Amino acid sequence: MSEEFAPPQSGGTGQPKGLLQQMEELMAALNADLSALDADLQATGGPGQGRRQENEAG
């Protein structure tokens, strides 16, 4: 097996990351991105505000 297909290494420890750890890191990054996007949309009065008001009134 060539080294091209070796699993990615974590930092400089030489130990491969577990799948669960990789997923947790990806989910944390996604959550941070979504939080930033939500803050931007709320600050600019994004399209979500109209839908929320319509749903609450109905």
C-alpha positions in Angstrom: 0.0 0.0 0.0 1.4 3.4 -0.9 1.6 6.3 1.5 -0.8 8.3 -0.7 -3.7 6.4 0.8 -2.6 6.6 4.4 -5.2 8.2 6.7 -4.5 11.9 7.6 -2.4 12.5 10.7 -3.5 14.7 13.5 -1.2 17.6 14.3 2.4 16.5 15.0 1.5 13.6 17.3 1.8 10.9 14.6 -1.5 9.3 15.6 -4.4 9.2 13.1 -7.6 11.0 14.1 -10.5 8.8 14.8 -13.6 9.2 12.6 -15.6 10.4 15.6 -13.1 13.2 16.3 -13.0 14.2 12.7 -16.8 14.4 12.6 -16.9 16.4 15.8 -14.4 18.9 14.4 -16.4 19.2 11.2 -19.7 19.7 13.1 -18.1 22.4 15.3 -16.8 24.2 12.3 -20.2 24.0 10.5 -22.0 25.2 13.6 -19.6 28.2 13.9 -20.2 29.0 10.2 -24.0 28.7 10.6 -24.0 30.9 13.7 -22.0 33.6 11.8 -24.4 33.4 8.9 -27.4 33.7 11.2 -25.9 36.7 12.9 -25.2 38.3 9.5 -28.8 37.7 8.3 -30.3 39.0 11.4 -28.2 42.1 11.3 -29.2 42.8 7.7 -32.8 41.9 8.1 -32.5 38.8 6.0 -35.2 36.8 4.3 -35.9 34.7 7.4 -37.7 37.5 9.3 -40.7 37.7 7.1 -41.3 33.9 7.2 -41.1 33.9 11.0 -43.6 36.6 11.3 -46.0 34.9 8.9 -45.8 31.6 10.8 -46.3 33.3 14.2 -49.4 35.2 12.9 -51.0 32.1 11.3 
